[in-house]
Amino acid sequence: MARDYKVVVTVSDLTGYGQRNDIERAVAAGFDHHLVKPLNPDQLTALLGGVAPTVRH
């Protein structure tokens, strides 16, 4: 019996651009998170801690 699965992927971008319109463009392009250089290690750790592989039936 075949099962249909939906894999949920979280997509983040890392860029040197952090103005409001840059963030809006990233969201419009489908990114879930917009990170700005220089990257804060605590921010990345928090982001990765909240992301887990997910498969939905």
C-alpha positions as CSV (number, residue, x, y, z in Angstrom):
1,M,0.0,0.0,0.0
2,A,1.5,3.3,-1.1
3,R,1.4,6.2,1.4
4,D,1.5,9.9,0.6
5,Y,4.0,11.9,2.7
6,K,4.6,15.6,2.8
7,V,8.1,16.6,3.7
8,V,8.3,20.1,5.3
9,V,11.5,22.0,4.6
10,T,12.6,25.2,6.4
11,V,14.6,27.5,4.1
12,S,16.8,30.3,5.4
13,D,19.0,32.8,3.7
14,L,22.1,34.5,4.9
15,T,23.0,37.8,3.4
16,G,24.7,41.1,4.1
17,Y,21.5,42.9,3.3
18,G,19.2,43.6,6.3
19,Q,16.9,46.4,5.3
20,R,13.1,46.0,5.6
21,N,12.7,45.7,1.8
22,D,15.5,43.0,1.8
23,I,13.6,41.0,4.4
24,E,10.3,41.4,2.5
25,R,11.9,40.2,-0.7
26,A,13.3,37.1,1.0
27,V,9.9,36.3,2.5
28,A,8.3,36.8,-0.9
29,A,10.8,34.5,-2.5
30,G,9.8,31.7,0.0
31,F,12.4,31.9,2.7
32,D,11.3,31.1,6.2
33,H,14.1,33.0,7.9
34,H,16.3,35.9,6.9
35,L,19.7,36.1,8.6
36,V,22.1,39.0,8.2
37,K,25.9,39.0,8.3
38,P,27.8,39.0,10.6
39,L,25.8,36.1,11.9
40,N,25.1,36.0,15.6
41,P,25.9,32.4,16.7
42,D,23.2,32.4,19.3
43,Q,20.6,33.4,16.7
44,L,21.7,30.5,14.5
45,T,21.7,28.1,17.4
46,A,18.2,29.1,18.3
47,L,17.0,28.8,14.7
48,L,18.5,25.3,14.3
49,G,17.2,24.3,17.7
50,G,13.6,25.1,16.5
51,V,14.0,23.2,13.2
52,A,13.5,19.5,13.2
53,P,13.0,17.1,10.3
54,T,9.2,16.8,9.8
55,V,7.2,14.3,7.8
56,R,3.5,14.7,7.7
57,H,1.0,12.0,6.5
